[in-house]
Amino acid sequence: MAHTPHAAVFAGRSPAQRDLLLVVSLFLLLAVVPQARATVIVPVPDDVLVEQSVAVVIGKVTAIESHRDPQQGQIFTHITLSLDEVLKGELSVRELTIKQIGGTVGELHSWVYGSPEFKRGEKVLLFLRLTPDGTLRVAHLYQGKFSVLMDQITGEEFASRETPSEGVAIRGPKGAPPAKRELHRFKEFKERIRGILRNHPKATDQAQAGSTFIVSSPLASGDAEVQDQFTFLGTPSRWFEPDSNTPVVMRMNLLGAPAAPGSDLNQQIDQQILTAYQAWSTVSGSSFVYQDGGATLAQGFTNDGVSAISFGDPEDEMESPMGCSGTLALGGFSSTSSQTTIVNDQSFRRILWGDVVFNDGWDGCGIYEDPTAFAVAEIAAHELGHVLGLGHSQDDDATMAAFVHLDGRGASAATILMDDDKAGAVFVYPTTGPFTLTVTMAGAGTGSVTSNPGGIVCGNDCSEIYTRGTQVTLAAAADPSFTFVGWTGPADCADGVVTITADMTCTATFARGPDLTGLLGQLIKTIKAPIEKLKFLVTVRNVGDLTVPLTVNPVVRVYLSADAILDPSDTLVFEKQAKPKKLFPGGVELIKGKATVPTPSQGKFLILKVDATDVTIESGEANNLVILPIP
């Protein structure tokens, strides 16, 4: 399982209940997460886009410039438009600059999965929202941006909205898969927007005078980088602190925390977040540890050097929910490409800081009111998983799946994470060791195992401590008359060449080789002096653990002996090769034998020797002789 950042949470309790909730709360947008802020989206209808927008404009992208805000430290990208048409809002200017969170300045990267992507020179139709600093941004991430494309043959224009390829999970009704591209005839699409404005008075309520908008670039200072396009692309990233057994410190700002049940709200919320910290800090095989750094005044997703959890969307980075649908929380990080490391053959950038922000407006929606759901703990654990670098799991039971389960798993650190969540943490943050490699032996056979590099000589010394990444070759040797069957244990044991990444045990199985024995019976004697004709049945049986190789042809011989001891003076009276294809473990071959012996044979012995020429390497030879007295 390797994980890449994907994003957030869908509110539901069971698969059936989730389908119902998707129908009831069709506009649910859950979890926007930056560099890795990943996004889960239920599509927003056109009338809601129009209603929530303060302006709907059509224009051409003339400039794209990313800035590092000198006060906040956050990266924003400004997209400048030459306006062709204003469908909603009172804008008297012909040029407009919008401000999107994220971008690239030098080696620093910050982004939100699902953000709209812009290219200089393209024609766009944008649904815009007002931010607290008076600037405009695209409403509902990529959903508020359409590219206007022209059919080169007919000249007809189309409005195209493409689903981002990375970091976005879209949940349609009853799990219907979303279209990769949404295409409208541009002229008809504009008329539909105008129709919504005419027929839905609420859609015009939020229109504000152009003088209330900041329509030019709000930053004239700070680091800046001009770009030809503004694109959010996911890159695997991780914290480097766990590699030196250093915890990642998170702080809490409980102002605006949701109204959850309990006599002491802040104490209860604090405890649920501590539970989420502990869950990620106690994954067996993972070196990652969250440490509670106490209270902070830091808030929002801000590049302030403080990794914090805050409530109430204090920086207004998310649209408020409508009718209990919308964004629950935001969680993610910013990273730098100047520092990279390779873990489990995957290259990672270094995470510099990370934040979790809970949205406001969810009181009364049943998310936080149920004391048995422990919603804060589960949502915090999910978003903290994004902060440490994990994306969405394809396992619906995982806490890192794209929806909230609200099944009480947040009640304790031991229950809040599922197997796939833990596997992700172990992959990205494997423990540094040292680790113990142990060899055990199984089977009816015996043998020995040695290691290179040395340290294991088993059966005397069957374990050794190695550092992470050491490649250990285990050599198994069977004792005489036995066979080494193979290795079992973790997958890396299969060929006996083990790369040390954790404590592990490899088992060498030794078996008895083929072991042939026989029976001699059903003797019929016909006397025609001076000879006797003898008929008998030879049974050859493999009582060993392994098959007689097809290249081996065991010979069966019957001797006439004056006593019950086989010696060179005895007379060979019958010989035949057994068929090895029948001599698998437990296999039997029946051979009819004939012999002519001088009279009288009474009182003498027939002696059967199985594998008489000793061509079969057997685990035991003592059972190869069978003696039959002649009556």
HELIX and SHEET records of a PDB file:
HELIX    1   1 PRO A   15  VAL A   24  1                                  10    
HELIX    2   2 ASP A   46  GLN A   52  1                                   7    
HELIX    3   3 LEU A  141  GLY A  144  5                                   4    
HELIX    4   4 PRO A  173  GLY A  175  5                                   3    
HELIX    5   5 PHE A  186  ASN A  199  1                                  14    
HELIX    6   6 LYS A  202  ASP A  205  1                                   4    
HELIX    7   7 GLY A  210  THR A  212  5                                   3    
HELIX    8   8 GLU A  241  SER A  244  5                                   4    
HELIX    9   9 LEU A  265  SER A  281  1                                  17    
HELIX   10  10 ALA A  375  VAL A  387  1                                  13    
HELIX   11  11 ARG A  409  ALA A  411  5                                   3    
HELIX   12  12 ASP A  419  VAL A  428  1                                  10    
HELIX   13  13 ALA A  491  CYS A  493  5                                   3    
HELIX   14  14 PRO A  580  LYS A  582  5                                   3    
SHEET    1   A 3 LEU A  29  LEU A  30  0                                        
SHEET    2   A 3 THR A  39  ILE A  41 -1                                        
SHEET    3   A 3 VAL A 168  ILE A 170  1                                        
SHEET    1   B 5 GLU A  95  ILE A 101  0                                        
SHEET    2   B 5 ILE A  75  LYS A  88 -1                                        
SHEET    3   B 5 ALA A  55  ARG A  68 -1                                        
SHEET    4   B 5 LYS A 123  LEU A 130 -1                                        
SHEET    5   B 5 LEU A 136  VAL A 138 -1                                        
SHEET    1   C 4 GLU A  95  ILE A 101  0                                        
SHEET    2   C 4 ILE A  75  LYS A  88 -1                                        
SHEET    3   C 4 ALA A  55  ARG A  68 -1                                        
SHEET    4   C 4 ASP A 223  GLN A 227 -1                                        
SHEET    1   D 7 GLU A  95  ILE A 101  0                                        
SHEET    2   D 7 ILE A  75  LYS A  88 -1                                        
SHEET    3   D 7 ALA A  55  ARG A  68 -1                                        
SHEET    4   D 7 LYS A 123  LEU A 130 -1                                        
SHEET    5   D 7 LYS A 145  MET A 150 -1                                        
SHEET    6   D 7 GLU A 157  GLU A 162 -1                                        
SHEET    7   D 7 ARG A 181  ARG A 185 -1                                        
SHEET    1   E 5 GLY A 103  VAL A 105  0                                        
SHEET    2   E 5 LEU A 108  SER A 110 -1                                        
SHEET    3   E 5 ALA A 329  VAL A 343 -1                                        
SHEET    4   E 5 GLN A 346  PHE A 358 -1                                        
SHEET    5   E 5 SER A 237  ARG A 238  1                                        
SHEET    1   F 7 GLY A 103  VAL A 105  0                                        
SHEET    2   F 7 LEU A 108  SER A 110 -1                                        
SHEET    3   F 7 ALA A 329  VAL A 343 -1                                        
SHEET    4   F 7 GLN A 346  PHE A 358 -1                                        
SHEET    5   F 7 ALA A 308  SER A 310  1                                        
SHEET    6   F 7 VAL A 248  ASN A 253  1                                        
SHEET    7   F 7 TYR A 290  ALA A 295  1                                        
SHEET    1   G 2 PHE A 118  LYS A 119  0                                        
SHEET    2   G 2 GLN A 229  PHE A 230 -1                                        
SHEET    1   H 4 SER A 463  TYR A 466  0                                        
SHEET    2   H 4 PHE A 435  ALA A 442 -1                                        
SHEET    3   H 4 MET A 504  ARG A 512  1                                        
SHEET    4   H 4 PHE A 482  THR A 488 -1                                        
SHEET    1   I 4 VAL A 457  CYS A 458  0                                        
SHEET    2   I 4 GLY A 447  ASN A 452 -1                                        
SHEET    3   I 4 GLN A 471  ALA A 478 -1                                        
SHEET    4   I 4 VAL A 497  THR A 499 -1                                        
SHEET    1   J 3 LEU A 516  LYS A 528  0                                        
SHEET    2   J 3 ILE A 531  ASN A 542 -1                                        
SHEET    3   J 3 VAL A 588  PRO A 598 -1                                        
SHEET    1   K 4 THR A 571  GLN A 577  0                                        
SHEET    2   K 4 VAL A 555  SER A 561 -1                                        
SHEET    3   K 4 PHE A 605  LYS A 609 -1                                        
SHEET    4   K 4 LEU A 625  PRO A 629 -1                                        
END                                                                             
